[in-house]
Structures are given as C-alpha cells and as structure tokens.
C-alpha cells in the first residue's frame, strides 16, 4: 500500500556559500538514482627524476611515459612531491620486533662486521630502524628506516649453536647473518622468518580472467579464476600512471592497500588474498562475493528494504565502520555500490579507494579533501572545512535512508541542487516509519558534526545504544549468525551468466595484458641484500611492501595465536 510522506521539522539554513571545487562528474549506474563520483583535478603528471638519474634537466620527461631509477633518498625530488615509496611499508604492522645484529657474508665479504639495528618484520620484508631511536627509552613513534631486505625465497639455516641465522637467496652470492640479543628474541624471529621465506611470488599468470565486473575512477575489476585452486576471485588493476598522477591519488592507493591488509580476519570486509605489482600497474585480488552489491540487490528487489532488514544491514555496517575508525582511518565512500553481499546476505565492505589514514590518529586527525558521491556529501565537506570521523556518520545516515526509500534524502543530479535541498527541504519519511528510525536518521544527519550521533567520545559505538537497535544482539551480529532479517539471496544467473551481476554493464571494459612487463623488478623479492635508504637506487614506480600472500598471512596468524 502506498504511504504518504510526512516531513520532519526543517533545519535552519546553514549554507551561505556554493560548492567550491570541480563540478565534473562521472555518471554512476542505476535507474532510480542519480549518483556520481567527483573527479578531483590532478597535477597532470610530475617530472620526478632524482639526482642520481644521470639525466640533464632538458632530458627529463613525464613519469607516466618513461622508466627510470633515482636515488632512494628523502632528499630527492620524488619525496618532496609526496610520492614516498616507503609510505606503505611504514604503515604495515610489524609481525615481530627487537634489536638485531646484521652482517654480510659470502666469498667476497669475509671481513664485514656486525651492525646493530632495531629490526621489524613487516610482511616478508625486514625493516631496519636506527637503533639510537629505541635504545635507552628513546623510542620514536616513527623512527627513520635506514635499510631493508626481503626474506621471500630465502634459504635459512642455523649457525653457532642456534644463536645466528644465515639467509641465502638463490642467484645471489652474498648472504646475510642475523644475530639476536637473547634466545627469546631468536625463538620469536625464527618461525616468522621461515614462513616469510616460503611466501610464493604471485603474478598475472596465476589467474584466468573470466569477466569484467566493475570499473571505477581508480581501476577496473575482473572476475578471475585461481589456476592453482580453481577458486573464483575478484582482481582489481590500477594503472600506475593514474596512481602517480597526483599526491592525493598516490595516498589513496597506498591507504587502500593498507586498509585491505589491516582488515584481514574481520567479518564485514572483503578479504584480501594477493597483492602484487608490475612496472605499469598494481593489482590486488580479493574474495569474490557471490551476492553481488547492495545496489543490484535493491534494483532487483523492489528498490528498498523493510525496516527490520535495514536494521540488520545497518548493524553490520556499523561494526565495519567501528573497525575502520579504530585503525585511525575514515572510509568516505559508503553507498550501496560499495556494500557487497555474501551468499548468506551478510555485509562485505569493499572499495577503499577513498579510505584515508588520518594524521594524528582517528579522534585528532582531520582532512579537507573533497571526494565521494555528491548525494552522500556531508555539510562539513561541502563548505570546505576540515573534517574527520564525522564524515562517515553522515554517510551512514544517508545510506540507511537510501536502503529504505530507494533514493538519498537530498537526491539531485548536481551538487548545487543537493546544497539547495539541504538548505530548504525537510527530510521526508514514509508514514509507517517508526519513531526510532526517524530519530536515528535525523541524529545522523545533524548538520553540526559536534552534535551528530556517533561523534562523541565513544565514537561509532554510541549508535549501539540507540533505541532503534534496542533488540539487536551485537555479539550475534559480530558472529554473523543466521537471522530472520538477513537479506534473502538467490543464485539465479544474471545477464551474462554470473549470479547477481549484470555483465552487460561492463561489456566494454577490457583487460590489458601486462605479463610482458612483469620482469620482477617491481617485486619485493628484489630487495636483497640490505638496501640502504640513503645509498641504493630504486625505481620510482615501485611501492615497497605492496606484495601480499593470504597463505603467508594465515601462517603468521597461527604463529601469533600459538
């Protein structure tokens, strides 16, 4: 039965200025909504040759067209322009950490001496920090990285009655000897180094490309089959010319990869399986969600959800946002297209291309970047002021409303109309909407961030106490227990033969063969022996620490738990 709209009391006019920035939009999918992603103006490419490139100024060309090497130094131009190849490895959480002593060994290096570092195993790379920042209580939150080497593919043996490890890499004459301060440190490092040595190198040759299933501003997404296991997975490719187009694009790509790793084992996130890079592209491979995305579900199930279904969906989304904020990140791109569904109808948050790590931590960090979908944009973003975690609480309010009404509360084709409606139009609810639902959405769509629900000292957790969720068992939600209000999924093949996907939408998205350029020079395994930050050269298109292998991550998780 059709329901009448009933308005809530309209807010005061809070906008006295128009949208500042680019108004160029890239149209999104869908028949019942008009959604778009803002295109930020990039730098148009940067000339980033370092001092050691060997080229005169007149010979330097655009980074997107030439391959080159430059000094691996913070004094080089590449670092000043924000393209720090260490940004990712600096954000990876250490698996094990202690004082270590390192010495080169080999036929030509018999006279080398021990060097003291504070060592950390991040991924499969041993990061060497200046020990003076950790000795005598002088630990710094971000001590400088002075060197690194990668363990993947190494042969490891024990020497000197278990006090020293010898690492050799096939094809290299030099070996590395590691010594530790105590047997405790030795016993902590040995199993993790052994697991890192067994990490396999994943390339495009390991996958069979089946269909294109998505395309966004940052890259393309394909359904692939793992040739080794036969499992269907989702592969996203990002062109490095796009990645290095601006500092903002570079940071987003790094933070996306970092967030994917941090969310391993979390129930409401697409799980990262592999990550690797070639000279021209970066790739990451995640689990494939058979339920498709929420946008497709809404479009094929009447356009909106029942209130009980929206409550269950919102509860799982809240737990996902709670985790993102706990890691010091903001999401900034919550919308039905980015909420994937598994075969049981549970939420799997995806696409962290706009995810950003806030400098200074989650509660203290702020940013000013204008990004996301225009109908989801929060007031503090539109008036070009600093914002933080509050942005995700606003988008959550828009998201819940969208799932119930099939459109956003200030739906419009352009940003100016969105602002106008925010200023003048009250939010309209269906006549049968509960008072608790109205209270939740109006509290989330509070114009002033300091008064918005979830922006207090307890953060997103505050939402769990709202009357709308009074009957929700949060432990059961976190455990992904079967519930009557879970979305009911069907596995009927969509257009193109893949359930819950309309492949016709992506029929013009082609896979660019990149195997010819996968020569290993951009693989973490080439970090051997010790690469000195102030001395060695490295390719500017190379992101240190990008490689990831899910089986290695699981092995490390078992070692931690054991």
NUTOR-727421 format. One record per residue (C-alpha): residue number from 1; chain; x, y, z. Coordinates in steps of 0.2 Angstrom, whole numbers, plus 2048, in hexadecimal, padded with zeros to 3 digits. Layout:
<rs>
k;c;x;y;z
NUM;A;X;Y;Z
...
</rs>
This chain:
<rs>
k;c;x;y;z
1;A;800;800;800
2;A;807;811;7FC
3;A;80C;81C;80A
4;A;80B;82E;80C
5;A;81B;839;810
6;A;81B;842;820
7;A;829;84F;822
8;A;833;852;832
9;A;836;863;838
10;A;842;86C;82C
11;A;853;872;831
12;A;859;883;830
13;A;863;889;821
14;A;875;885;824
15;A;87C;888;813
16;A;882;899;80E
17;A;88E;894;800
18;A;88D;889;7F1
19;A;897;87A;7EE
20;A;8AA;87D;7EB
21;A;8B4;872;7E0
22;A;8B1;868;7D0
23;A;8A0;865;7CA
24;A;8A5;857;7BE
25;A;89B;847;7C1
26;A;89D;835;7BB
27;A;88C;82E;7BA
28;A;888;81F;7C4
29;A;87D;810;7C1
30;A;86A;80E;7C5
31;A;859;813;7BF
32;A;851;819;7CF
33;A;85F;824;7D5
34;A;86B;831;7CE
35;A;87C;82E;7D6
36;A;88D;833;7D1
37;A;89F;834;7D7
38;A;8A8;845;7D8
39;A;8B8;846;7CD
40;A;8C5;84F;7D6
41;A;8D1;859;7CB
42;A;8E2;850;7CB
43;A;8F3;858;7C8
44;A;8F3;851;7B7
45;A;903;847;7B9
46;A;913;84B;7C2
47;A;925;84C;7BC
48;A;92D;842;7CA
49;A;93F;83D;7C5
50;A;94A;83D;7D3
51;A;95C;843;7D5
52;A;963;832;7D1
53;A;959;830;7C1
54;A;968;835;7B6
55;A;95D;840;7AB
56;A;95F;853;7A8
57;A;950;85E;7AC
58;A;94C;85F;799
59;A;94B;84C;798
60;A;93F;849;7A6
61;A;92D;844;7A0
62;A;91C;840;7A7
63;A;91C;832;7B4
64;A;90E;829;7AB
65;A;918;826;79B
66;A;929;821;7A1
67;A;931;815;7AC
68;A;940;81A;7B7
69;A;949;818;7C7
70;A;94D;826;7D4
71;A;956;827;7E4
72;A;94C;81F;7F2
73;A;94E;82E;7FD
74;A;942;83A;806
75;A;94C;848;7FF
76;A;947;844;7ED
77;A;939;84D;7E4
78;A;92D;83E;7E4
79;A;92B;83F;7F7
80;A;928;851;7F7
81;A;91A;84F;7EB
82;A;912;842;7F6
83;A;915;832;7ED
84;A;91E;82A;7FB
85;A;921;817;7F6
86;A;923;813;809
87;A;912;81A;80E
88;A;90A;809;80D
89;A;917;7FF;816
90;A;917;80C;824
91;A;905;808;827
92;A;906;7F5;827
93;A;905;7EE;839
94;A;914;7E5;83E
95;A;913;7D2;841
96;A;922;7D2;84C
97;A;92E;7DF;853
98;A;93E;7E0;85D
99;A;950;7E5;85C
100;A;959;7DB;84F
101;A;96B;7DA;849
102;A;96E;7D8;836
103;A;97E;7D3;82D
104;A;981;7D0;81A
105;A;989;7BF;816
106;A;990;7B7;806
107;A;9A0;7B4;7FD
108;A;9A4;7C6;7FA
109;A;99D;7CD;80B
110;A;9A7;7C3;818
111;A;9AD;7D2;821
112;A;99C;7DB;824
113;A;997;7DF;836
114;A;987;7DE;840
115;A;97B;7ED;83F
116;A;96E;7F1;84C
117;A;95C;7F5;847
118;A;94B;7F5;84E
119;A;943;7E8;842
120;A;931;7E5;83E
121;A;929;7D8;832
122;A;91C;7E1;828
123;A;914;7D5;81C
124;A;922;7CB;815
125;A;92E;7DA;816
126;A;93A;7DD;825
127;A;93A;7F0;828
128;A;94A;7F7;831
129;A;947;806;83C
130;A;955;811;844
131;A;958;808;855
132;A;95C;819;85D
133;A;949;81D;85C
134;A;945;80E;867
135;A;953;80C;873
136;A;952;814;884
137;A;940;818;883
138;A;942;823;874
139;A;935;81A;869
140;A;92D;825;85C
141;A;91B;822;855
142;A;923;823;844
143;A;936;81F;845
144;A;93E;821;834
145;A;940;811;829
146;A;953;810;825
147;A;952;7FF;81B
148;A;948;7F0;816
149;A;949;7DF;80E
150;A;93C;7D2;809
151;A;93C;7C0;80F
152;A;930;7B8;802
153;A;939;7AA;7F9
154;A;947;7A9;805
155;A;950;79A;80B
156;A;952;79B;81E
157;A;95E;791;829
158;A;963;792;83B
159;A;975;795;840
160;A;97F;797;851
161;A;975;78B;85B
162;A;964;794;857
163;A;96A;7A5;85B
164;A;96B;7AB;848
165;A;961;7A9;839
166;A;968;7A9;827
167;A;95E;7AF;819
168;A;962;7AB;807
169;A;958;7AF;7F7
170;A;95A;7A5;7E7
171;A;963;7AF;7DA
172;A;96D;7BA;7E6
173;A;97E;7B6;7ED
174;A;97C;7C1;7FC
175;A;974;7BA;80C
176;A;96D;7C3;81B
177;A;971;7BD;82D
178;A;965;7C2;83B
179;A;969;7C2;84D
180;A;95D;7C6;85C
181;A;95F;7CD;86E
182;A;957;7BE;876
183;A;950;7AC;873
184;A;93F;7B3;875
185;A;941;7BF;867
186;A;949;7B1;85C
187;A;93A;7A6;85F
188;A;92E;7B4;85B
189;A;936;7B8;84A
190;A;93A;7A7;844
191;A;929;7A0;840
192;A;923;7B0;838
193;A;932;7B2;82D
194;A;930;7A0;828
195;A;91E;7A3;823
196;A;923;7B3;81A
197;A;930;7A9;810
198;A;923;79D;80A
199;A;918;7AC;803
200;A;915;7A8;7F1
201;A;916;7B6;7E3
202;A;904;7B8;7DB
203;A;903;7BF;7CA
204;A;8F5;7C2;7BC
205;A;8FA;7B1;7B6
206;A;8F2;7A9;7C5
207;A;8E0;7AF;7C0
208;A;8D4;7AC;7B2
209;A;8CA;7BB;7AE
210;A;8B7;7B7;7AC
211;A;8AD;7C7;7AB
212;A;8AE;7DA;7AF
213;A;8A3;7DD;7BE
214;A;8A6;7EF;7C2
215;A;8AF;7FF;7BE
216;A;8B3;80F;7C8
217;A;8BD;81F;7C8
218;A;8CC;815;7CF
219;A;8CC;805;7C5
220;A;8C3;7F6;7BE
221;A;8BC;7E6;7C6
222;A;8BC;7D5;7BF
223;A;8B5;7C4;7C4
224;A;8C4;7B8;7C3
225;A;8C7;7A6;7C6
226;A;8D6;7A1;7D1
227;A;8DF;794;7C6
228;A;8E6;78B;7D5
229;A;8D7;789;7DF
230;A;8C9;78C;7D3
231;A;8C1;799;7DE
232;A;8B8;7A8;7D7
233;A;8BF;7B8;7DD
234;A;8BE;7CB;7D9
235;A;8CD;7D4;7D2
236;A;8CF;7E7;7D1
237;A;8DC;7EF;7C6
238;A;8E2;801;7C9
239;A;8EC;809;7BC
240;A;8FC;811;7C3
241;A;8FA;820;7B8
242;A;8EA;824;7C1
243;A;8F2;81F;7D2
244;A;900;82C;7CF
245;A;8F5;839;7C8
246;A;8F4;843;7D8
247;A;8F9;841;7EA
248;A;8E7;83F;7EF
249;A;8E5;830;7E3
250;A;8F5;829;7E9
251;A;8F0;82A;7FB
252;A;8DF;822;7F7
253;A;8E7;813;7EF
254;A;8F3;810;7FD
255;A;8E5;812;80A
256;A;8DA;807;801
257;A;8E7;7F9;800
258;A;8EB;7FC;813
259;A;8D9;7FB;818
260;A;8D6;7EB;80F
261;A;8E4;7E3;818
262;A;8DF;7EA;829
263;A;8CD;7E3;827
264;A;8D3;7D1;824
265;A;8C8;7C6;830
266;A;8BB;7D3;832
267;A;8AA;7CC;82E
268;A;8A2;7DB;825
269;A;8B0;7DE;818
270;A;8B5;7D7;808
271;A;8C4;7CC;80C
272;A;8D4;7D0;803
273;A;8DD;7C0;7FB
274;A;8EB;7C7;7F1
275;A;8F3;7D7;7EC
276;A;901;7DA;7E0
277;A;908;7E7;7D3
278;A;910;7E8;7C2
279;A;919;7F7;7BB
280;A;908;7FE;7B4
281;A;8FB;7F9;7C0
282;A;8F7;7F3;7D2
283;A;8EB;7E5;7D5
284;A;8E2;7DE;7E4
285;A;8D7;7CE;7E4
286;A;8C9;7CC;7F1
287;A;8BB;7BF;7F4
288;A;8AD;7C0;7E8
289;A;89C;7C4;7F0
290;A;88F;7B9;7E8
291;A;880;7C4;7EE
292;A;886;7D3;7E3
293;A;884;7E5;7EA
294;A;876;7EC;7F4
295;A;872;7F8;7E5
296;A;86E;7E9;7DA
297;A;864;7E1;7E8
298;A;859;7F1;7EB
299;A;856;7F2;7D8
300;A;850;7E0;7D6
301;A;846;7E0;7E7
302;A;83A;7EE;7E5
303;A;847;7FC;7E8
304;A;846;7FD;7FB
305;A;847;7F2;80B
306;A;83B;7EF;819
307;A;840;7F8;829
308;A;845;7E8;832
309;A;851;7E4;824
310;A;858;7F5;824
311;A;85B;7F3;836
312;A;865;7E3;834
313;A;86F;7EA;825
314;A;873;7FA;82F
315;A;879;7F1;83E
316;A;886;7E7;834
317;A;88B;7F7;82B
318;A;88D;800;83C
319;A;899;7F2;841
320;A;8A3;7F4;831
321;A;8A4;807;834
322;A;8A9;805;846
323;A;8B8;7FA;841
324;A;8BE;807;833
325;A;8BD;815;840
326;A;8C7;80A;84D
327;A;8D5;809;840
328;A;8D6;81C;83F
329;A;8CD;81C;82D
330;A;8BE;824;826
331;A;8B4;81B;818
332;A;8AC;82A;80F
333;A;8A3;81F;802
334;A;895;816;80A
335;A;887;812;7FD
336;A;87D;803;7F6
337;A;88A;800;7E8
338;A;898;7FE;7F5
339;A;88E;7F2;800
340;A;890;7E0;7FA
341;A;886;7D2;800
342;A;88C;7C0;803
343;A;881;7B1;7FE
344;A;878;7B2;810
345;A;874;7C5;80E
346;A;882;7CB;81A
347;A;88B;7DC;817
348;A;89C;7DC;80F
349;A;8A3;7EE;80E
350;A;8AD;7F1;7FE
351;A;8B6;7FE;7F4
352;A;8C2;808;800
353;A;8C8;813;7F2
354;A;8C2;823;7FC
355;A;8C7;81B;80D
356;A;8D4;827;815
357;A;8DF;825;825
358;A;8DD;834;82F
359;A;8ED;83C;835
360;A;8ED;83E;848
361;A;8E1;82F;84A
362;A;8CF;82C;848
363;A;8C8;838;855
364;A;8D5;846;852
365;A;8D8;844;83F
366;A;8CF;850;833
367;A;8CF;852;820
368;A;8C8;85E;813
369;A;8C7;853;803
370;A;8B7;855;7F9
371;A;8B2;843;7F3
372;A;8A5;836;7F2
373;A;893;836;7EB
374;A;88B;846;7EB
375;A;87A;841;7F2
376;A;883;839;801
377;A;88E;849;804
378;A;88E;84F;816
379;A;88C;862;81A
380;A;89D;864;821
381;A;8A4;85E;811
382;A;899;869;806
383;A;89E;879;80F
384;A;8B1;874;80D
385;A;8B5;872;81F
386;A;8C0;866;828
387;A;8B7;856;82C
388;A;8BB;845;834
389;A;8B1;835;83A
390;A;8A1;83F;839
391;A;8A0;83D;826
392;A;89C;82B;828
393;A;88E;82E;834
394;A;885;839;828
395;A;887;82D;819
396;A;881;81F;825
397;A;871;829;827
398;A;86F;82C;814
399;A;873;819;811
400;A;865;813;81D
401;A;859;81F;816
402;A;85D;81A;804
403;A;85A;807;809
404;A;849;80B;80F
405;A;843;818;802
406;A;84D;813;7F2
407;A;855;824;7F1
408;A;85F;830;7FB
409;A;857;83D;807
410;A;85D;84C;7FC
411;A;85D;843;7EB
412;A;862;84E;7DC
413;A;86C;84D;7CC
414;A;878;85B;7D1
415;A;881;861;7E0
416;A;879;872;7E0
417;A;868;86A;7E1
418;A;86D;85F;7EF
419;A;873;86E;7F9
420;A;863;877;7F5
421;A;859;869;7FC
422;A;863;867;80B
423;A;85F;87A;80F
424;A;84D;87A;80B
425;A;845;868;80B
426;A;841;85E;81A
427;A;845;84B;81A
428;A;835;841;816
429;A;831;830;81D
430;A;824;824;819
431;A;815;825;824
432;A;818;813;82B
433;A;82A;818;830
434;A;82D;814;843
435;A;831;823;84E
436;A;842;81A;852
437;A;846;819;840
438;A;842;82C;83E
439;A;84D;830;84D
440;A;85B;826;847
441;A;85C;82E;836
442;A;859;840;83C
443;A;867;83E;849
444;A;873;837;83C
445;A;86E;845;830
446;A;871;853;83D
447;A;87A;861;834
448;A;886;865;841
449;A;893;857;843
450;A;895;85B;856
451;A;883;857;858
452;A;882;848;84D
453;A;87E;837;854
454;A;88E;82C;855
455;A;89A;83B;855
456;A;89C;83B;868
457;A;8A9;834;872
458;A;8A4;822;870
459;A;8A3;824;85D
460;A;899;818;852
461;A;895;80D;861
462;A;889;81A;867
463;A;87D;814;859
464;A;87B;803;862
465;A;872;80B;870
466;A;865;814;865
467;A;853;80E;867
468;A;852;809;855
469;A;85F;7FA;859
470;A;857;7F6;86B
471;A;853;7E4;865
472;A;863;7E1;85C
473;A;86F;7D4;864
474;A;880;7DB;85E
475;A;88A;7CC;862
476;A;87F;7C2;856
477;A;881;7CF;849
478;A;894;7CF;84B
479;A;893;7BC;84A
480;A;889;7BD;83A
481;A;87B;7B2;841
482;A;86D;7AD;836
483;A;85E;7B9;839
484;A;84D;7BB;832
485;A;850;7CD;82D
486;A;860;7C8;823
487;A;85E;7CC;810
488;A;857;7BD;806
489;A;863;7B9;7F8
490;A;860;7B0;7E8
491;A;86D;7A8;7DD
492;A;863;7AA;7CD
493;A;870;7AF;7BF
494;A;86E;7C1;7BA
495;A;872;7C8;7A8
496;A;882;7C0;7A3
497;A;880;7B0;7AD
498;A;887;7B6;7BE
499;A;87B;7B7;7CC
500;A;876;7C8;7D3
501;A;881;7D1;7C6
502;A;87B;7DA;7B6
503;A;88B;7D7;7AB
504;A;883;7E1;79D
505;A;887;7F1;7A7
506;A;89A;7ED;7A5
507;A;89B;7E5;794
508;A;8A6;7F3;78D
509;A;8B3;7F1;79C
510;A;8C2;7E8;795
511;A;8D0;7E0;79E
512;A;8E1;7E7;799
513;A;8EE;7D9;798
514;A;8FD;7DE;7A3
515;A;907;7CE;7A4
516;A;915;7D4;798
517;A;919;7E2;7A5
518;A;919;7D6;7B4
519;A;92C;7D4;7B4
520;A;92E;7D4;7C7
521;A;936;7E4;7C9
522;A;927;7EB;7D3
523;A;926;7DC;7DE
524;A;92A;7DD;7F1
525;A;935;7CE;7EE
526;A;942;7D9;7E5
527;A;946;7E1;7F6
528;A;956;7D8;7F9
529;A;962;7D9;801
530;A;960;7E8;80D
531;A;959;7F6;803
532;A;95F;806;80B
533;A;953;814;80B
534;A;960;822;809
535;A;96B;818;7FD
536;A;962;80C;7F1
537;A;958;810;7E2
538;A;946;80B;7DF
539;A;939;80D;7D1
540;A;92D;81B;7D5
541;A;91F;811;7CF
542;A;922;804;7DC
543;A;917;803;7EC
544;A;921;7FB;7FA
545;A;918;7EE;803
546;A;909;7EC;7F7
547;A;90A;7D9;7F5
548;A;8FE;7CF;7FF
549;A;8FA;7BC;801
550;A;8EB;7B6;80B
551;A;8F3;7A6;80F
552;A;902;7AE;816
553;A;8F6;7BA;820
554;A;8ED;7AB;827
555;A;8FD;7A2;82C
556;A;902;7B2;835
557;A;8F1;7B2;83E
558;A;8F3;7A1;844
559;A;905;7A5;84A
560;A;8FE;7B3;854
561;A;8F0;7A9;85C
562;A;8FB;79A;860
</rs>
